[in-house]
């Protein structure tokens, strides 16, 4: 199964913990996971980058990261709404936190 997760909430929300736990559980069951960070969700990248090293495709909205001065370095893929559309199209299930 391919799971797509979009995270848009900021640092005051607890959603990042839920996203991380869902992604880890899906990985344990050998599912493919893609996370797209958009809006204030880009602030959570550094809390989720360890998932990228475990095989989760973590993509950050380039425009939102630029506006918020978040530099993902080499650990995240930079993307746009076009990329999110492709992630959703390829996914079997989609979860949005925002």
C-alpha positions as CSV (number, residue, x, y, z in Angstrom):
1,X,0.0,0.0,0.0
2,X,1.1,3.6,-0.7
3,X,0.3,6.1,2.0
4,X,0.5,9.9,1.4
5,X,0.4,12.3,4.4
6,X,0.2,16.0,4.1
7,X,1.2,18.1,7.2
8,X,0.2,21.8,7.2
9,X,0.0,22.6,10.9
10,X,2.6,24.6,12.8
11,X,4.8,24.0,15.8
12,X,2.0,24.5,18.3
13,X,0.1,21.5,17.1
14,X,0.7,17.9,18.1
15,X,0.1,16.6,14.6
16,X,3.8,16.0,13.9
17,X,3.8,13.2,16.6
18,X,0.8,11.6,15.0
19,X,2.3,11.8,11.5
20,X,5.6,10.3,12.8
21,X,3.8,7.4,14.5
22,X,1.6,6.6,11.5
23,X,4.6,6.7,9.2
24,X,6.6,4.4,11.4
25,X,3.7,1.9,11.8
26,X,3.2,1.9,8.0
27,X,7.0,1.3,7.5
28,X,6.9,-1.6,9.9
29,X,4.1,-3.2,7.8
30,X,6.3,-2.6,4.7
31,X,4.1,0.1,3.1
32,X,5.4,3.0,1.1
33,X,5.1,6.3,2.8
34,X,5.3,9.8,1.4
35,X,5.0,13.0,3.5
36,X,4.4,16.4,2.0
37,X,5.1,19.4,4.3
38,X,3.2,22.6,3.3
39,X,2.4,25.9,5.0
40,X,3.6,25.9,8.6
41,X,4.2,22.2,8.3
42,X,7.6,23.0,6.9
43,X,8.7,23.9,10.4
44,X,8.5,20.2,11.3
45,X,11.0,19.0,8.8
46,X,13.8,18.6,11.3
47,X,11.6,16.5,13.5
48,X,10.7,14.2,10.6
49,X,14.0,14.0,8.7
50,X,15.0,10.7,10.4
51,X,12.1,9.1,8.6
52,X,13.7,10.1,5.3
53,X,16.7,8.0,6.3
54,X,14.3,5.1,6.9
55,X,12.8,5.2,3.4
56,X,10.0,7.7,3.8
57,X,9.8,10.2,0.9
58,X,9.7,13.6,2.7
59,X,8.9,16.5,0.3
60,X,8.8,20.1,1.4
61,X,6.9,22.9,-0.5
62,X,9.7,25.0,-1.8
63,X,7.8,28.2,-1.7
64,X,6.5,27.7,1.8
65,X,10.0,26.8,3.0
66,X,11.5,29.9,1.3
67,X,8.8,32.2,2.8
68,X,9.5,30.8,6.3
69,X,13.3,30.7,5.9
70,X,13.4,26.9,6.5
71,X,16.5,25.3,4.9
72,X,16.1,21.5,4.5
73,X,19.6,21.0,3.4
74,X,20.0,17.8,1.4
75,X,17.6,15.7,3.5
76,X,14.3,16.7,1.9
77,X,13.0,16.8,-1.6
78,X,11.9,20.3,-2.7
79,X,8.5,20.3,-4.3
80,X,5.3,22.2,-5.3
81,X,1.6,21.5,-5.5
82,X,2.3,19.7,-8.7
83,X,4.4,17.2,-6.8
84,X,1.7,16.8,-4.1
85,X,-0.8,16.1,-6.8
86,X,1.4,13.3,-8.1
87,X,1.9,11.9,-4.6
88,X,-1.9,11.9,-4.1
89,X,-2.5,10.3,-7.5
90,X,0.0,7.5,-6.8
91,X,-1.3,6.9,-3.2
92,X,-3.8,4.2,-2.1
93,X,-4.7,6.3,1.0
94,X,-4.2,10.0,1.8
95,X,-4.3,11.6,5.3
96,X,-4.2,15.4,5.7
97,X,-3.3,17.2,8.9
98,X,-4.1,20.9,8.6
